[in-house]
Amino acid sequence: MIFSSISFLFFFLPLLFLCYFIVPKKLKNIVLLIFSLIFYFIGEKWYVLLLLFSCLANYICGLLIEKRNKKIYLVIGLIINIGLLIYFKYTNFFLTTFTNLFHLNKLTLNIILPLGISFFTFQNISYLVDVYRKSVESQKSFLTYCTYIALFPQLVAGPIVRYKDVCYELENRKESFALFSEGVKRFIIGLGKKVLIADTLYHTYTSLLSSEMSFLSYWLVALAFTFQIYYDFSGYSDMAIGLGKMFGFNFKENFNYPLISSSITEFWRRWHMSLSSFFKDYVYIPLGGNRCSLIKNIRNIFVVWLLTGFWHGADWNFIIWGLYFFIFLILEKFVLKKYLKKGIISHIYTFMIVVISFVVFNITDLSSLTTFLKSLVGIGIKFINFESIYYLKNNLVIYSIAFIGMGPFLKEVLNKIKKGKWKNVIECLSFIYILLVFFLAISKIISSSFNPFIYFRF
């Protein structure tokens, strides 16, 4: 089940609201847990048992870390978490790589990747490490711990919510009409991003890829790749944060207009912030961070970006994608830093590097990827053709909306107007805008056959 579906919006969610808000406070977590497990079961069937096993194993390890020989139980917990992730996500990758390397018959296992395993594995790891570091106390209630891990808004595609950020709200949160209203608005904005922009861009570039391609066509597709994944994933994060608010949770932001960054370093402070902070706090700093020799610092950055790429998917293009960013981060740290300022050149440089990165991210076949990258620099292809002009004219509106929406420009203008005498008018128009986005999104969902979130693959 996905957030942008009729079954979720008009059946699952209303029934959950009904049950959640009529039961007493002590039963609210039980209701949330039951519905979260149903939500996961609808999509993954009996893999819900794997989710429960993961919760139980980490709950027990957390208690043992706090009470007994803590280091050994931390290691056991890490082995369980990383072992499950490697088995389900990377077994076939390793088998394929091994058989190709030694020219053996292709061997793969019938392993289906459970939705959200990359996200709930990292949440479990962050919990165990924080208990080990005594940043938080272990959770004594298994039901409460299960609610934290299985909480459906962030279960299958993040953001990565750390236990220490929600441990108080798990048992002491206060729901309010104002918070619920804010959550509804945030959810609808995310729904609009995903359905009206990301899905439209998907249809744009799939149609374009089926036509005769030119230099311009390839760049239109590359831009569509970038905008689609941004609006798809940031839209999902908006919906997750909005749903959290409806139930009294305040999840941290996951995106902060990353496409207007003036460096790749800044980009990764703004993009998928929960993942970036996870690798910083649980990999980069424990390895020594930048408080070590130059060689070790470069090694630490390399390890982080190798793991970042590999975390996203079990294919070579993801590893290349991670190392691609490693190269530019090293260049910025030691060579380009003094040249990158808050000017138009820095923004264009960053945007172009990011656009090319998402070409690498989207194309898993290395041969096709090579062809695409050559075409982006105009090797062996026409500069322009009829098809590229046709698609540009017909999709200029959606590209323009995507460009405008990648920054906070309109939001800042509206906030300034709100401070003046037009405050009530703007608030009224904002309400109409939210309703319009909702109805347009619902209409699109009903008429569209494509809907799944990109990050469900990871």
C-alpha positions, -999 to 999 in steps of 0.1 A, spaced: 0 0 0 13 35 -8 2 69 4 -8 81 -30 -35 54 -35 -73 54 -31 -72 25 -7 -49 43 17 -65 78 14 -101 68 17 -101 35 35 -70 28 56 -64 63 69 -100 72 78 -104 39 97 -71 45 115 -82 80 125 -115 67 138 -99 40 159 -69 61 171 -89 92 183 -117 73 201 -94 50 222 -79 62 255 -42 74 255 -28 42 269 -42 23 238 -30 47 211 3 30 205 -14 -4 203 -37 10 176 -8 26 157 12 -7 159 -17 -28 147 -24 -6 117 13 -2 109 16 -40 108 -15 -43 86 -1 -16 64 32 -35 60 13 -69 56 -8 -56 27 24 -48 7 48 -75 20 26 -103 33 45 -126 56 77 -105 56 59 -88 85 73 -116 106 108 -105 95 99 -70 107 87 -84 141 118 -106 144 140 -75 137 121 -56 164 124 -84 190 161 -90 183 170 -53 187 148 -48 217 165 -77 235 200 -65 224 192 -30 237 183 -43 271 214 -65 273 237 -36 261 224 -15 290 225 -42 317 253 -66 310 285 -69 289 274 -41 265 299 -43 238 294 -80 229 256 -74 226 261 -44 204 282 -65 181 256 -93 181 229 -67 172 250 -52 144 257 -87 130 219 -95 130 210 -62 114 237 -60 88 234 -98 82 197 -95 73 204 -65 51 232 -83 32 212 -115 28 180 -99 14 196 -70 -5 230 -81 -17 232 -119 -19 223 -120 -56 246 -91 -64 276 -109 -48 266 -142 -66 263 -125 -100 296 -106 -95 314 -138 -85 300 -159 -114 308 -131 -139 343 -127 -126 352 -164 -129 330 -170 -161 308 -195 -143 271 -203 -150 249 -175 -137 236 -183 -102 209 -163 -84 185 -171 -55 148 -164 -54 151 -136 -28 125 -108 -27 137 -76 -12 114 -66 18 102 -31 15 118 -7 39 146 -30 51 173 -4 44 154 21 65 143 1 95 177 -16 97 194 18 100 169 28 127 177 -3 146 214 3 143 211 39 154 191 28 185 216 1 196 246 25 191 229 53 210 221 29 239 257 18 239 269 54 239 244 61 267 227 88 246 194 72 254 181 46 278 169 13 264 132 10 257 116 -13 284 84 -19 265 85 -42 235 52 -28 223 66 8 223 98 -3 206 78 -21 179 57 10 174 89 31 169 103 7 143 70 -2 125 54 32 126 39 33 91 46 69 80 84 63 79 85 25 77 91 18 40 109 48 26 120 69 56 130 94 67 154 76 90 139 85 124 163 81 154 149 67 186 164 96 207 144 121 186 110 105 192 115 85 225 96 111 245 68 114 220 63 77 218 48 78 253 41 114 260 30 131 228 1 154 227 -22 156 197 -39 189 188 -61 203 161 -34 228 151 -8 201 147 -33 178 129 -42 207 105 -5 214 99 0 177 92 -28 176 67 -14 206 48 21 190 47 7 157 35 -13 173 7 18 193 -5 38 160 -6 10 143 -24 10 170 -50 47 168 -54 46 131 -60 15 127 -81 13 160 -101 50 166 -107 71 134 -102 46 111 -120 41 136 -148 78 138 -154 81 100 -154 56 98 -183 75 126 -200 109 109 -201 96 74 -208 78 88 -239 109 107 -249 131 76 -245 109 57 -269 115 82 -297 145 91 -318 169 108 -294 191 139 -298 215 158 -276 186 180 -265 165 149 -258 191 134 -235 193 165 -215 156 168 -212 155 132 -199 184 139 -175 165 169 -161 134 148 -158 153 121 -139 166 147 -114 133 164 -109 113 132 -107 135 117 -79 135 150 -60 98 155 -61 91 118 -56 113 114 -26 108 148 -10 71 144 -16 71 111 3 91 127 31 65 156 33 37 130 35 56 110 62 62 142 82 26 153 78 12 120 89 35 121 119 22 154 129 -14 141 127 -5 116 154 15 140 175 50 132 162 75 158 150 99 141 126 130 160 115 131 175 80 147 154 53 151 179 25 159 216 25 158 227 -12 189 208 -22 188 217 -59 196 253 -52 229 244 -34 261 262 -44 284 231 -38 281 194 -36 291 196 1 261 219 6 239 197 -15 245 167 8 236 189 38 203 195 22 195 162 4 182 131 23 194 147 55 185 118 78 208 95 57 236 120 56 235 125 93 234 88 99 266 81 80 282 111 96 274 101 132 277 63 129 304 58 103 324 90 95 330 102 131 337 68 146 363 62 118 381 94 129 362 120 109 386 149 100 405 147 133 432 125 118 458 125 91 450 136 56 452 101 42 429 87 69 405 116 64 403 108 26 399 71 35 370 80 59 352 100 32 358 72 7 343 46 30 312 68 37 305 73 0 312 37 -10 286 27 16 262 55 7 262 43 -29 259 6 -20 231 13 5 210 27 -23 210 -5 -44 228 -37 -52 241 -27 -87 274 -13 -99 258 20 -110 250 28 -73 286 22 -63 297 44 -92 272 70 -81 286 70 -45 322 73 -57 312 100 -82 302 122 -52 333 111 -33 355 125 -61 337 159 -62 336 162 -24 374 156 -23 379 182 -51 358 207 -32 375 200 1 411 204 -12 409 223 -45 376 240 -54 366 253 -19 380 288 -25 363 291 -58 328 281 -48 309 311 -35 272 319 -34 272 330 -71 254 319 -102 284 299 -115 286 278 -83 248 271 -85 251 261 -121 282 239 -114 264 221 -86 232 216 -105 249 201 -135 269 177 -113 237 166 -96 218 162 -129 246 139 -142 247 120 -109 210 110 -113 216 97 -148 241 73 -131 216 67 -104 187 58 -127 204 36 -153 215 2 -139 228 -12 -172 264 0 -176 264 -2 -214 233 20 -216 247 43 -190 279 48 -211 258 56 -242 237 81 -223 267 99 -208 284 101 -242 252 116 -256 251 142 -229 284 156 -243 272 153 -279 293 123 -290 278 105 -320 244 121 -320 224 150 -335 222 182 -316 184 186 -321 155 169 -339 118 172 -344 109 149 -315 130 169 -289 114 202 -300 80 186 -298 85 172 -263 101 204 -251 71 225 -263 45 201 -249 62 197 -215 75 232 -210 49 239 -182 59 209 -161 96 217 -164 90 253 -155 70 242 -124 97 219 -114 124 246 -118 103 271 -98 95 246 -71 131 236 -64 137 267 -44 118 286 -16 112 317 -37 74 316 -38 72 306 -1 94 336 9 73 360 -12 41 347 4 55 349 39 64 386 33 29 393 20 14 376 50 31 401 72 12 429 55 -24 439 51 -30 410 26 -25 384 53 -61 372 54 -64 371 16 -32 350 13 -44 326 40 -77 322 21 -59 316 -12 -35 291 5 -65 271 17 -80 271 -18 -46 261 -32 -43 231 -8 -78 220 -17 -71 224 -54 -38 203 -51 -57 176 -33 -85 173 -58 -61 174 -88 -39 148 -72 -69 125 -65 -81 129 -101 -46 120 -114 -44 90 -91 -78 77 -104 -67 81 -140 -31 70 -138 -16 35 -139 19 46 -126 21 54 -89 49 37 -69 76 56 -51 111 54 -65 126 48 -31 105 17 -25 132 -1 -46 158 7 -19 
